[in-house]
Amino acid sequence: MNTTALLLSVFLACLVEAVEATTIVLAAGTARDWRSALSGVGAGLVVLAAVIIVFGPAIALIPMDVLRLVVGGLLLTFGLQWMRKAILRASGHKALHDEDEIYRREVAAAQSASKESRLGVSDWYAFTLSFKGVLLEGLEVAFIVVTFGNIQGQLSLAAWTAVAAVVLVAIAGIVVRGPLSRVPENTMKFIVGIMLTGFGIFWGAEGTGAVWPAADLSLLVIIPALAVIALAIVAVLRRRPSAASTAATSEPSDFAVGFAGNRPELETIVPSAQETDPGMHTRSVAVETAPDAPREPSAGNSLKKFGLFWYDFIVGDDWRVALAIVASFAVTAALNTAGGNGTWWIVPAVAVLTLPMALSRIVRKH
């Protein structure tokens, strides 16, 4: 059960990230220079391979209980982020991820950038855009491969599964020669978010010393239960009006803004500036703004954005959720140390309670 779920989680997560990276590389190659773009892809893959080769065996040296606790906490925080975003998209409170629109934005930004050669690369912009796209999307893949693979003792299998997903997307990109918009990316993100959260709950609770009633078979209850809860929240949120529901169905890659020069954005007019039709129904208007000339980012800005990337990657978009997860682990561990029994329910209960609370805060803000 665990091996099958592991392979499915790794494959789907890697498929999603590979699709997003492919869109960026296609834009860089089509609008700029294919040789430079592919050089960036190669450099990004080399760095990712080094991360897995170095950190994979190193993480395996950590005691298993500590590894389950740390990885469980990271996966739970990470997975809840994916779930929140997927729920917001499915309920119309967040714009859908649209590869066609992202591709168009990337092409427009690339076309407006000046050409500059560095370190033997004829087009530095195309190189850096592809490199950062592959590296930053791939870091999530590397994280999932290393953590899942080590806990299950299947690092090689997890790595080859990731390679298979990347190769499949690369072949599809070559055949289609355009963004892979037909891939049900939003649905896959929904599924991956649920599975990452489920494994995070399971391993995190085990790391605190809790014993699951049905051992590994508990995952057969945890994951479907999370799916039911997520769908129920979607149904509730759909009844609440949202300006994002009629906005342009696209969003830029999470990492991309500011890393490779300015890019055109789509603004959603807020309710105070909405247009009103004769029937008194408000509607949101998507307005495209022209791209500014790209600016060379300073070293300080690049470091700051890289730090923010890791903060968002580890802590997430709501620090309260991360704090609640840490607290649930501490309480469970303390009760188990004191000889308590039946503490397995604390971590999943906190995870389930923080999900609607975090979503409510997000929806109120918008």
C-alpha positions, 0 to 999 in steps of 0.5 A, spaced: 500 500 500 505 505 502 509 503 496 503 504 491 501 510 494 508 513 494 509 512 487 503 515 485 504 521 489 511 522 487 509 521 479 503 526 480 507 531 483 513 531 479 508 531 473 505 537 475 512 541 476 514 538 470 509 541 466 510 548 469 517 548 468 516 545 461 511 551 459 517 556 461 522 553 457 518 553 451 517 560 452 524 561 453 526 557 447 520 560 442 521 567 444 529 567 445 534 562 443 533 554 444 540 553 445 541 558 451 534 555 454 536 548 453 543 550 456 539 552 462 535 546 463 541 542 463 544 546 468 538 546 472 538 538 472 545 538 474 544 542 480 537 538 482 541 531 481 546 533 485 541 535 491 538 528 490 545 525 490 548 529 496 542 530 501 538 523 499 544 518 503 545 524 508 538 524 510 538 516 510 543 517 516 537 520 521 534 516 526 527 513 523 523 516 528 526 523 528 526 523 520 518 521 520 517 527 525 521 532 521 519 529 514 511 529 517 511 536 519 514 538 512 509 534 508 503 536 512 505 544 512 507 543 504 501 538 503 496 543 507 498 549 502 497 545 496 490 543 499 488 550 500 490 553 493 486 547 490 480 548 494 480 555 493 481 554 485 475 549 485 471 553 489 472 559 484 476 563 490 483 563 486 484 563 479 485 556 475 492 555 473 492 556 465 498 554 462 496 557 455 496 564 459 502 563 463 506 561 456 503 567 453 505 571 459 512 568 459 513 569 451 511 577 452 516 578 457 522 574 454 520 578 447 521 585 451 528 583 454 534 585 451 539 580 449 546 579 453 551 574 452 555 571 459 560 566 460 559 563 453 552 563 453 549 567 447 542 569 450 543 570 458 536 571 459 533 565 456 538 561 460 537 564 466 529 563 465 530 556 463 535 554 469 531 558 474 524 555 472 527 548 472 531 549 478 525 552 483 520 547 480 524 541 481 526 543 488 519 541 490 520 534 486 527 533 489 524 534 496 518 529 495 523 524 492 528 525 498 523 525 503 518 519 500 524 515 498 528 515 504 522 514 509 520 508 505 527 505 503 525 506 496 530 512 494 532 509 487 525 507 486 522 514 487 528 517 483 526 513 477 519 515 478 520 522 478 525 521 472 519 517 468 514 523 469 519 528 467 521 524 461 513 523 459 512 531 460 518 532 455 516 528 450 509 531 450 512 538 450 516 536 444 510 533 440 505 538 442 510 544 441 506 548 446 504 549 453 501 542 455 494 545 457 490 539 456 493 536 462 488 536 468 493 540 472 488 543 477 485 536 478 492 533 479 494 538 484 488 537 488 490 530 489 497 531 490 495 536 496 491 530 499 496 525 498 502 529 501 497 531 507 495 524 508 502 522 509 504 528 513 499 526 518 501 519 518 508 520 518 508 526 523 504 522 528 508 516 528 514 520 529 511 523 536 510 516 538 503 515 536 501 508 534 495 508 529 490 503 530 491 499 523 498 501 522 499 502 515 492 501 513 490 507 516 492 511 510 486 507 507 482 511 512 486 518 512 486 519 505 479 518 503 477 522 509 481 528 507 478 528 500 471 528 503 473 534 507 476 538 502 470 536 497 465 539 503 469 545 504 469 546 496 461 545 496 461 550 502 465 556 499 462 555 492 456 558 495 460 564 497 461 570 491 468 571 489 471 576 484 476 571 482 471 566 480 470 570 473 477 573 473 482 571 467 483 563 469 490 563 470 496 565 475 503 565 474 508 560 476 509 561 484 516 562 483 517 566 477 515 573 479 521 578 480 526 572 478 527 573 471 525 581 469 519 584 469 513 580 466 506 582 464 500 581 469 493 581 469 489 585 474 483 583 477 479 589 478 476 589 485 469 590 487 470 597 488 472 598 481 467 593 478 463 594 472 456 594 472 451 591 467 444 593 466 441 587 470 445 590 476 450 584 476 457 586 477 463 583 473 470 582 474 474 585 468 481 582 466 485 588 464 492 586 461 498 591 462 504 592 458 510 589 460 515 594 463 523 593 460 526 588 464 531 590 470 537 586 472 536 584 479 541 586 484 544 580 488 541 583 494 534 582 491 536 575 488 538 573 495 532 576 499 527 572 494 531 566 494 530 566 502 522 568 501 522 562 496 524 557 502 520 561 507 514 560 503 516 553 501 517 550 508 513 555 513 507 556 507 502 562 506 500 561 513 505 561 519 499 559 524 498 553 520 505 551 521 505 553 529 499 549 530 502 543 527 508 544 531 504 544 537 500 538 535 506 534 535 509 537 541 502 535 545 502 528 542 509 527 544 509 529 551 502 525 552 506 519 549 512 520 553 507 520 559 505 513 558 498 516 554 495 511 549 490 513 543 494 519 542 494 518 534 488 522 533 491 529 535 495 530 529 489 529 524 484 533 528 489 539 528 490 538 521 483 538 519 481 544 524 486 548 521 484 547 514 477 551 514 480 556 519 486 558 514 481 558 508 476 562 512 482 568 513 484 567 506 477 568 503 475 574 508 482 578 506 479 577 498 
